[in-house]
Amino acid sequence: MTELRAAHKTDNEKWVGIDTISNKIEDNFKKGIVEPAALVSHVIKSGSELANLILRVDRIISAKGSKLPGL
């Protein structure tokens, strides 16, 4: 991990990642491995929706007052 983080800090190695087959740090772009922007956007949107859901449930529980023992 240290080697990977160090490689990411250089301008020449921004596409480096771990090759899970060889367990080596390699240039993923040269191997044709890229993350589509749609995937990244979907992950961020899903995470935001989940956080909002958790906050909404928490507000509902707080507003009603918990009647469960120990809470």
PyMOL commands that set and color helices and strands:
alter all, ss='L'
color gray80, all
select helices_A, chain A and resi 2-8+37-64
alter helices_A, ss='H'
color red, helices_A
select strands_A, chain A and resi 16-19+24-27
alter strands_A, ss='S'
color yellow, strands_A
deselect
rebuild
show_as cartoon
